[in-house]
Amino acid sequence: MILEFITKNKDLIGLIVVCFTGLLGFVKWIDTRRRELIEKRYKTYMDLIGVISGKRADSTTPNITEQIAATWFLLEYKEYYDMTKRIFLDSDLENMANEPWVKHVLPHIYRLVKRIS
């Protein structure tokens, strides 16, 4: 009976197999893409932290305006709010940085932490 069904419906079974295979490939592609986007967001987040701390990914030094902008761009990374708070609240930033950074960037960091808390 099953053999008879298979012989009468070869085209339908082939189509089902092709659709199922395509669906599995699509699901795998979606998962890979999701992982790539998560990794890219993490890299961008870490690049912003680098800019705030005074070094871009290419090892050049950002100006204070860029550091302030990078601070506020951290609002876009809700998934890292806890990490952001730990980075900025568990550090002695006032003693680690130069005076212009403490005067101009640090107040923005404190406002950012207050906003995401």
Secondary structure by P-SEA (a helix, b strand, c coil): caaaaaaacaaaaaaaaaaaaaaaaaaaaaaaaaaaaaaaaaaaaaaaaaaaaccccccccccaaaaaaaaaaccccccaaaaaaaaccccccccccccccccccaaaaaaaaaaac
